[in-house]
């Protein structure tokens, strides 16, 4: 029989300001889905090492470009669980 202490409360939405906050959101939703890095990487067509870099908050060239565009537009990104 489970108790309320056994359940991790849902989290979100994630406000994405930095590569670290982006990585935290990816890790949260991956673990919530019950996936390993290797499983998600395979599903997404990525190298597991690249996914690991994203989750650790590394500022990859692609992430750097994404944040540059967002800053120029004066907007921020929010990640939330999709209902589709």
ABEGO torsion letter per residue (X at the ends): XBBAAABBBBBOBBBBABAAAAAAAAAAAAAAAGBBAAAAAAAAGBBAAAAAAAAAGBBBAAAAAAAAAAAAAGBBBBBBBBAX
